Amino acid sequence: MIQSMLTDKKNTDSQIADVILVESQKPSVILLAKEEFETYLNQFKGEHFS
């Protein structure tokens, strides 16, 4: 999944652009290093799939 996300056109350098919802109907783009995104993804999996 991360390898696919690294090829997204919104990315800059080695950072992954991720769209998050700040509020209902208010998206925001954040840039994360690959390692930061892996940490975030692992935390999400731990909270929702354990």
PDB file of N, CA, C, O and CB in Angstrom:
ATOM      1  N   MET A   1       0.826  -1.187   0.000  1.00  0.00           N
ATOM      2  CA  MET A   1       0.000   0.000   0.000  1.00  0.00           C
ATOM      3  C   MET A   1       0.876   1.260   0.000  1.00  0.00           C
ATOM      4  O   MET A   1       0.629   2.196  -0.760  1.00  0.00           O
ATOM      5  CB  MET A   1      -0.943  -0.007   1.213  1.00  0.00           C
ATOM      6  N   ILE A   2       1.885   1.272   0.845  1.00  0.00           N
ATOM      7  CA  ILE A   2       2.750   2.449   0.938  1.00  0.00           C
ATOM      8  C   ILE A   2       3.513   2.661  -0.366  1.00  0.00           C
ATOM      9  O   ILE A   2       3.666   3.798  -0.812  1.00  0.00           O
ATOM     10  CB  ILE A   2       3.735   2.304   2.111  1.00  0.00           C
ATOM     11  N   GLN A   3       3.992   1.583  -0.982  1.00  0.00           N
ATOM     12  CA  GLN A   3       4.705   1.712  -2.251  1.00  0.00           C
ATOM     13  C   GLN A   3       3.809   2.360  -3.308  1.00  0.00           C
ATOM     14  O   GLN A   3       4.273   3.189  -4.090  1.00  0.00           O
ATOM     15  CB  GLN A   3       5.196   0.333  -2.736  1.00  0.00           C
ATOM     16  N   SER A   4       2.539   1.989  -3.335  1.00  0.00           N
ATOM     17  CA  SER A   4       1.596   2.592  -4.280  1.00  0.00           C
ATOM     18  C   SER A   4       1.376   4.068  -3.968  1.00  0.00           C
ATOM     19  O   SER A   4       1.291   4.895  -4.876  1.00  0.00           O
ATOM     20  CB  SER A   4       0.257   1.845  -4.251  1.00  0.00           C
ATOM     21  N   MET A   5       1.284   4.390  -2.692  1.00  0.00           N
ATOM     22  CA  MET A   5       1.054   5.773  -2.301  1.00  0.00           C
ATOM     23  C   MET A   5       2.249   6.660  -2.626  1.00  0.00           C
ATOM     24  O   MET A   5       2.081   7.856  -2.866  1.00  0.00           O
ATOM     25  CB  MET A   5       0.741   5.850  -0.821  1.00  0.00           C
ATOM     26  N   LEU A   6       3.448   6.095  -2.637  1.00  0.00           N
ATOM     27  CA  LEU A   6       4.642   6.880  -2.950  1.00  0.00           C
ATOM     28  C   LEU A   6       4.651   7.377  -4.395  1.00  0.00           C
ATOM     29  O   LEU A   6       5.367   8.325  -4.718  1.00  0.00           O
ATOM     30  CB  LEU A   6       5.885   6.053  -2.689  1.00  0.00           C
ATOM     31  N   THR A   7       3.863   6.748  -5.266  1.00  0.00           N
ATOM     32  CA  THR A   7       3.821   7.155  -6.667  1.00  0.00           C
ATOM     33  C   THR A   7       2.717   8.172  -6.965  1.00  0.00           C
ATOM     34  O   THR A   7       2.560   8.591  -8.112  1.00  0.00           O
ATOM     35  CB  THR A   7       3.634   5.943  -7.539  1.00  0.00           C
ATOM     36  N   ASP A   8       1.957   8.570  -5.954  1.00  0.00           N
ATOM     37  CA  ASP A   8       0.863   9.518  -6.149  1.00  0.00           C
ATOM     38  C   ASP A   8       1.402  10.881  -6.586  1.00  0.00           C
ATOM     39  O   ASP A   8       2.437  11.327  -6.091  1.00  0.00           O
ATOM     40  CB  ASP A   8       0.037   9.660  -4.857  1.00  0.00           C
ATOM     41  N   LYS A   9       0.713  11.533  -7.500  1.00  0.00           N
ATOM     42  CA  LYS A   9       1.172  12.810  -8.051  1.00  0.00           C
ATOM     43  C   LYS A   9       1.123  13.962  -7.052  1.00  0.00           C
ATOM     44  O   LYS A   9       1.757  14.991  -7.283  1.00  0.00           O
ATOM     45  CB  LYS A   9       0.346  13.163  -9.248  1.00  0.00           C
ATOM     46  N   LYS A  10       0.386  13.819  -5.946  1.00  0.00           N
ATOM     47  CA  LYS A  10       0.312  14.888  -4.942  1.00  0.00           C
ATOM     48  C   LYS A  10       1.539  14.926  -4.038  1.00  0.00           C
ATOM     49  O   LYS A  10       1.765  15.914  -3.339  1.00  0.00           O
ATOM     50  CB  LYS A  10      -0.935  14.718  -4.095  1.00  0.00           C
ATOM     51  N   ASN A  11       2.326  13.865  -4.047  1.00  0.00           N
ATOM     52  CA  ASN A  11       3.492  13.788  -3.177  1.00  0.00           C
ATOM     53  C   ASN A  11       4.567  14.779  -3.581  1.00  0.00           C
ATOM     54  O   ASN A  11       4.656  15.189  -4.738  1.00  0.00           O
ATOM     55  CB  ASN A  11       4.058  12.390  -3.186  1.00  0.00           C
ATOM     56  N   THR A  12       5.386  15.158  -2.603  1.00  0.00           N
ATOM     57  CA  THR A  12       6.546  15.992  -2.872  1.00  0.00           C
ATOM     58  C   THR A  12       7.769  15.309  -2.285  1.00  0.00           C
ATOM     59  O   THR A  12       7.734  14.826  -1.153  1.00  0.00           O
ATOM     60  CB  THR A  12       6.365  17.424  -2.285  1.00  0.00           C
ATOM     61  N   ASP A  13       8.851  15.270  -3.054  1.00  0.00           N
ATOM     62  CA  ASP A  13      10.073  14.601  -2.632  1.00  0.00           C
ATOM     63  C   ASP A  13       9.752  13.190  -2.153  1.00  0.00           C
ATOM     64  O   ASP A  13       9.202  12.390  -2.910  1.00  0.00           O
ATOM     65  CB  ASP A  13      10.781  15.403  -1.522  1.00  0.00           C
ATOM     66  N   SER A  14      10.084  12.882  -0.921  1.00  0.00           N
ATOM     67  CA  SER A  14       9.825  11.538  -0.402  1.00  0.00           C
ATOM     68  C   SER A  14       8.685  11.547   0.613  1.00  0.00           C
ATOM     69  O   SER A  14       8.576  10.637   1.435  1.00  0.00           O
ATOM     70  CB  SER A  14      11.093  10.961   0.239  1.00  0.00           C
ATOM     71  N   GLN A  15       7.838  12.569   0.559  1.00  0.00           N
ATOM     72  CA  GLN A  15       6.733  12.672   1.492  1.00  0.00           C
ATOM     73  C   GLN A  15       5.432  12.229   0.833  1.00  0.00           C
ATOM     74  O   GLN A  15       5.196  12.470  -0.351  1.00  0.00           O
ATOM     75  CB  GLN A  15       6.606  14.101   2.016  1.00  0.00           C
ATOM     76  N   ILE A  16       4.606  11.582   1.628  1.00  0.00           N
ATOM     77  CA  ILE A  16       3.310  11.093   1.174  1.00  0.00           C
ATOM     78  C   ILE A  16       2.251  12.138   1.516  1.00  0.00           C
ATOM     79  O   ILE A  16       2.143  12.571   2.664  1.00  0.00           O
ATOM     80  CB  ILE A  16       2.967   9.712   1.821  1.00  0.00           C
ATOM     81  N   ALA A  17       1.477  12.537   0.516  1.00  0.00           N
ATOM     82  CA  ALA A  17       0.370  13.471   0.737  1.00  0.00           C
ATOM     83  C   ALA A  17      -0.856  12.656   1.135  1.00  0.00           C
ATOM     84  O   ALA A  17      -1.279  11.751   0.416  1.00  0.00           O
ATOM     85  CB  ALA A  17       0.083  14.343  -0.545  1.00  0.00           C
ATOM     86  N   ASP A  18      -1.409  12.992   2.281  1.00  0.00           N
ATOM     87  CA  ASP A  18      -2.575  12.274   2.780  1.00  0.00           C
ATOM     88  C   ASP A  18      -3.687  13.287   3.038  1.00  0.00           C
ATOM     89  O   ASP A  18      -3.439  14.345   3.616  1.00  0.00           O
ATOM     90  CB  ASP A  18      -2.233  11.467   4.078  1.00  0.00           C
ATOM     91  N   VAL A  19      -4.889  12.976   2.621  1.00  0.00           N
ATOM     92  CA  VAL A  19      -6.031  13.856   2.836  1.00  0.00           C
ATOM     93  C   VAL A  19      -6.749  13.397   4.089  1.00  0.00           C
ATOM     94  O   VAL A  19      -7.127  12.231   4.210  1.00  0.00           O
ATOM     95  CB  VAL A  19      -6.992  13.861   1.605  1.00  0.00           C
ATOM     96  N   ILE A  20      -6.936  14.324   5.027  1.00  0.00           N
ATOM     97  CA  ILE A  20      -7.656  14.023   6.266  1.00  0.00           C
ATOM     98  C   ILE A  20      -8.828  14.982   6.395  1.00  0.00           C
ATOM     99  O   ILE A  20      -8.820  16.062   5.805  1.00  0.00           O
ATOM    100  CB  ILE A  20      -6.716  14.125   7.507  1.00  0.00           C
ATOM    101  N   LEU A  21      -9.825  14.594   7.160  1.00  0.00           N
ATOM    102  CA  LEU A  21     -10.950  15.481   7.432  1.00  0.00           C
ATOM    103  C   LEU A  21     -10.703  16.200   8.748  1.00  0.00           C
ATOM    104  O   LEU A  21     -10.640  15.573   9.806  1.00  0.00           O
ATOM    105  CB  LEU A  21     -12.289  14.695   7.473  1.00  0.00           C
ATOM    106  N   VAL A  22     -10.563  17.522   8.678  1.00  0.00           N
ATOM    107  CA  VAL A  22     -10.385  18.330   9.875  1.00  0.00           C
ATOM    108  C   VAL A  22     -11.724  18.459  10.593  1.00  0.00           C
ATOM    109  O   VAL A  22     -11.822  18.313  11.811  1.00  0.00           O
ATOM    110  CB  VAL A  22      -9.808  19.727   9.523  1.00  0.00           C
ATOM    111  N   GLU A  23     -12.741  18.736   9.802  1.00  0.00           N
ATOM    112  CA  GLU A  23     -14.127  18.794  10.261  1.00  0.00           C
ATOM    113  C   GLU A  23     -14.986  18.183   9.162  1.00  0.00           C
ATOM    114  O   GLU A  23     -14.488  17.869   8.081  1.00  0.00           O
ATOM    115  CB  GLU A  23     -14.575  20.275  10.593  1.00  0.00           C
ATOM    116  N   SER A  24     -16.255  18.018   9.432  1.00  0.00           N
ATOM    117  CA  SER A  24     -17.151  17.511   8.410  1.00  0.00           C
ATOM    118  C   SER A  24     -17.093  18.427   7.195  1.00  0.00           C
ATOM    119  O   SER A  24     -17.283  19.638   7.315  1.00  0.00           O
ATOM    120  CB  SER A  24     -18.597  17.396   8.948  1.00  0.00           C
ATOM    121  N   GLN A  25     -16.834  17.857   6.043  1.00  0.00           N
ATOM    122  CA  GLN A  25     -16.755  18.561   4.767  1.00  0.00           C
ATOM    123  C   GLN A  25     -15.619  19.582   4.708  1.00  0.00           C
ATOM    124  O   GLN A  25     -15.697  20.540   3.939  1.00  0.00           O
ATOM    125  CB  GLN A  25     -18.060  19.252   4.494  1.00  0.00           C
ATOM    126  N   LYS A  26     -14.555  19.392   5.514  1.00  0.00           N
ATOM    127  CA  LYS A  26     -13.403  20.295   5.489  1.00  0.00           C
ATOM    128  C   LYS A  26     -12.116  19.468   5.416  1.00  0.00           C
ATOM    129  O   LYS A  26     -11.470  19.224   6.435  1.00  0.00           O
ATOM    130  CB  LYS A  26     -13.393  21.225   6.748  1.00  0.00           C
ATOM    131  N   PRO A  27     -11.747  19.034   4.192  1.00  0.00           N
ATOM    132  CA  PRO A  27     -10.540  18.227   4.050  1.00  0.00           C
ATOM    133  C   PRO A  27      -9.279  19.080   4.124  1.00  0.00           C
ATOM    134  O   PRO A  27      -9.301  20.282   3.860  1.00  0.00           O
ATOM    135  CB  PRO A  27     -10.571  17.463   2.737  1.00  0.00           C
ATOM    136  N   SER A  28      -8.190  18.430   4.488  1.00  0.00           N
ATOM    137  CA  SER A  28      -6.891  19.078   4.542  1.00  0.00           C
ATOM    138  C   SER A  28      -5.846  18.069   4.067  1.00  0.00           C
ATOM    139  O   SER A  28      -5.958  16.875   4.345  1.00  0.00           O
ATOM    140  CB  SER A  28      -6.570  19.600   5.986  1.00  0.00           C
ATOM    141  N   VAL A  29      -4.836  18.552   3.354  1.00  0.00           N
ATOM    142  CA  VAL A  29      -3.757  17.684   2.892  1.00  0.00           C
ATOM    143  C   VAL A  29      -2.575  17.843   3.832  1.00  0.00           C
ATOM    144  O   VAL A  29      -2.114  18.956   4.087  1.00  0.00           O
ATOM    145  CB  VAL A  29      -3.351  18.013   1.424  1.00  0.00           C
ATOM    146  N   ILE A  30      -2.085  16.713   4.348  1.00  0.00           N
ATOM    147  CA  ILE A  30      -0.886  16.738   5.183  1.00  0.00           C
ATOM    148  C   ILE A  30       0.211  15.943   4.478  1.00  0.00           C
ATOM    149  O   ILE A  30      -0.072  14.993   3.749  1.00  0.00           O
ATOM    150  CB  ILE A  30      -1.174  16.155   6.610  1.00  0.00           C
ATOM    151  N   LEU A  31       1.451  16.334   4.698  1.00  0.00           N
ATOM    152  CA  LEU A  31       2.589  15.628   4.124  1.00  0.00           C
ATOM    153  C   LEU A  31       3.308  14.877   5.234  1.00  0.00           C
ATOM    154  O   LEU A  31       3.648  15.453   6.267  1.00  0.00           O
ATOM    155  CB  LEU A  31       3.555  16.611   3.399  1.00  0.00           C
ATOM    156  N   LEU A  32       3.536  13.591   5.012  1.00  0.00           N
ATOM    157  CA  LEU A  32       4.203  12.745   5.993  1.00  0.00           C
ATOM    158  C   LEU A  32       5.371  12.026   5.338  1.00  0.00           C
ATOM    159  O   LEU A  32       5.281  11.593   4.189  1.00  0.00           O
ATOM    160  CB  LEU A  32       3.215  11.731   6.609  1.00  0.00           C
ATOM    161  N   ALA A  33       6.462  11.902   6.074  1.00  0.00           N
ATOM    162  CA  ALA A  33       7.554  11.059   5.608  1.00  0.00           C
ATOM    163  C   ALA A  33       7.065   9.616   5.611  1.00  0.00           C
ATOM    164  O   ALA A  33       6.120   9.282   6.326  1.00  0.00           O
ATOM    165  CB  ALA A  33       8.834  11.229   6.500  1.00  0.00           C
ATOM    166  N   LYS A  34       7.695   8.768   4.825  1.00  0.00           N
ATOM    167  CA  LYS A  34       7.285   7.364   4.730  1.00  0.00           C
ATOM    168  C   LYS A  34       7.229   6.721   6.115  1.00  0.00           C
ATOM    169  O   LYS A  34       6.284   5.993   6.415  1.00  0.00           O
ATOM    170  CB  LYS A  34       8.249   6.580   3.819  1.00  0.00           C
ATOM    171  N   GLU A  35       8.217   6.977   6.953  1.00  0.00           N
ATOM    172  CA  GLU A  35       8.262   6.385   8.296  1.00  0.00           C
ATOM    173  C   GLU A  35       7.113   6.891   9.170  1.00  0.00           C
ATOM    174  O   GLU A  35       6.528   6.123   9.934  1.00  0.00           O
ATOM    175  CB  GLU A  35       9.606   6.698   8.968  1.00  0.00           C
ATOM    176  N   GLU A  36       6.791   8.190   9.057  1.00  0.00           N
ATOM    177  CA  GLU A  36       5.676   8.751   9.813  1.00  0.00           C
ATOM    178  C   GLU A  36       4.361   8.112   9.386  1.00  0.00           C
ATOM    179  O   GLU A  36       3.514   7.797  10.222  1.00  0.00           O
ATOM    180  CB  GLU A  36       5.611  10.272   9.628  1.00  0.00           C
ATOM    181  N   PHE A  37       4.195   7.922   8.082  1.00  0.00           N
ATOM    182  CA  PHE A  37       2.965   7.309   7.583  1.00  0.00           C
ATOM    183  C   PHE A  37       2.849   5.869   8.051  1.00  0.00           C
ATOM    184  O   PHE A  37       1.761   5.424   8.416  1.00  0.00           O
ATOM    185  CB  PHE A  37       2.915   7.371   6.057  1.00  0.00           C
ATOM    186  N   GLU A  38       3.966   5.125   8.045  1.00  0.00           N
ATOM    187  CA  GLU A  38       3.944   3.742   8.533  1.00  0.00           C
ATOM    188  C   GLU A  38       3.533   3.697   9.996  1.00  0.00           C
ATOM    189  O   GLU A  38       2.751   2.831  10.389  1.00  0.00           O
ATOM    190  CB  GLU A  38       5.320   3.080   8.350  1.00  0.00           C
ATOM    191  N   THR A  39       4.048   4.617  10.813  1.00  0.00           N
ATOM    192  CA  THR A  39       3.690   4.678  12.233  1.00  0.00           C
ATOM    193  C   THR A  39       2.202   4.966  12.391  1.00  0.00           C
ATOM    194  O   THR A  39       1.516   4.306  13.172  1.00  0.00           O
ATOM    195  CB  THR A  39       4.523   5.755  12.962  1.00  0.00           C
ATOM    196  N   TYR A  40       1.703   5.955  11.645  1.00  0.00           N
ATOM    197  CA  TYR A  40       0.287   6.314  11.688  1.00  0.00           C
ATOM    198  C   TYR A  40      -0.581   5.121  11.283  1.00  0.00           C
ATOM    199  O   TYR A  40      -1.575   4.821  11.945  1.00  0.00           O
ATOM    200  CB  TYR A  40       0.008   7.518  10.766  1.00  0.00           C
ATOM    201  N   LEU A  41      -0.209   4.448  10.205  1.00  0.00           N
ATOM    202  CA  LEU A  41      -0.980   3.308   9.721  1.00  0.00           C
ATOM    203  C   LEU A  41      -0.997   2.178  10.743  1.00  0.00           C
ATOM    204  O   LEU A  41      -2.042   1.569  10.970  1.00  0.00           O
ATOM    205  CB  LEU A  41      -0.412   2.808   8.396  1.00  0.00           C
ATOM    206  N   ASN A  42       0.129   1.892  11.353  1.00  0.00           N
ATOM    207  CA  ASN A  42       0.195   0.840  12.373  1.00  0.00           C
ATOM    208  C   ASN A  42      -0.649   1.184  13.593  1.00  0.00           C
ATOM    209  O   ASN A  42      -1.302   0.308  14.160  1.00  0.00           O
ATOM    210  CB  ASN A  42       1.641   0.606  12.798  1.00  0.00           C
ATOM    211  N   GLN A  43      -0.644   2.454  14.003  1.00  0.00           N
ATOM    212  CA  GLN A  43      -1.482   2.877  15.131  1.00  0.00           C
ATOM    213  C   GLN A  43      -2.960   2.711  14.788  1.00  0.00           C
ATOM    214  O   GLN A  43      -3.743   2.238  15.611  1.00  0.00           O
ATOM    215  CB  GLN A  43      -1.184   4.346  15.512  1.00  0.00           C
ATOM    216  N   PHE A  44      -3.334   3.098  13.581  1.00  0.00           N
ATOM    217  CA  PHE A  44      -4.717   2.967  13.140  1.00  0.00           C
ATOM    218  C   PHE A  44      -5.140   1.502  13.148  1.00  0.00           C
ATOM    219  O   PHE A  44      -6.216   1.168  13.644  1.00  0.00           O
ATOM    220  CB  PHE A  44      -4.897   3.570  11.737  1.00  0.00           C
ATOM    221  N   LYS A  45      -4.294   0.626  12.598  1.00  0.00           N
ATOM    222  CA  LYS A  45      -4.623  -0.803  12.578  1.00  0.00           C
ATOM    223  C   LYS A  45      -4.775  -1.344  13.981  1.00  0.00           C
ATOM    224  O   LYS A  45      -5.680  -2.137  14.244  1.00  0.00           O
ATOM    225  CB  LYS A  45      -3.552  -1.593  11.831  1.00  0.00           C
ATOM    226  N   GLY A  46      -3.898  -0.927  14.897  1.00  0.00           N
ATOM    227  CA  GLY A  46      -3.966  -1.388  16.279  1.00  0.00           C
ATOM    228  C   GLY A  46      -5.241  -0.954  16.989  1.00  0.00           C
ATOM    229  O   GLY A  46      -5.795  -1.702  17.794  1.00  0.00           O
ATOM    230  N   GLU A  47      -5.701   0.244  16.692  1.00  0.00           N
ATOM    231  CA  GLU A  47      -6.900   0.776  17.338  1.00  0.00           C
ATOM    232  C   GLU A  47      -8.186   0.187  16.762  1.00  0.00           C
ATOM    233  O   GLU A  47      -9.178   0.058  17.479  1.00  0.00           O
ATOM    234  CB  GLU A  47      -6.929   2.284  17.207  1.00  0.00           C
ATOM    235  N   HIS A  48      -8.183  -0.166  15.496  1.00  0.00           N
ATOM    236  CA  HIS A  48      -9.436  -0.566  14.839  1.00  0.00           C
ATOM    237  C   HIS A  48      -9.538  -2.032  14.477  1.00  0.00           C
ATOM    238  O   HIS A  48     -10.622  -2.509  14.142  1.00  0.00           O
ATOM    239  CB  HIS A  48      -9.617   0.225  13.616  1.00  0.00           C
ATOM    240  N   PHE A  49      -8.426  -2.761  14.537  1.00  0.00           N
ATOM    241  CA  PHE A  49      -8.468  -4.151  14.112  1.00  0.00           C
ATOM    242  C   PHE A  49      -7.895  -5.102  15.139  1.00  0.00           C
ATOM    243  O   PHE A  49      -7.434  -6.186  14.779  1.00  0.00           O
ATOM    244  CB  PHE A  49      -7.735  -4.309  12.828  1.00  0.00           C
ATOM    245  N   SER A  50      -7.909  -4.728  16.407  1.00  0.00           N
ATOM    246  CA  SER A  50      -7.389  -5.645  17.432  1.00  0.00           C
ATOM    247  C   SER A  50      -8.507  -6.284  18.216  1.00  0.00           C
ATOM    248  O   SER A  50      -8.251  -7.082  19.118  1.00  0.00           O
ATOM    249  CB  SER A  50      -6.451  -4.916  18.382  1.00  0.00           C
TER     250      SER A  50
END
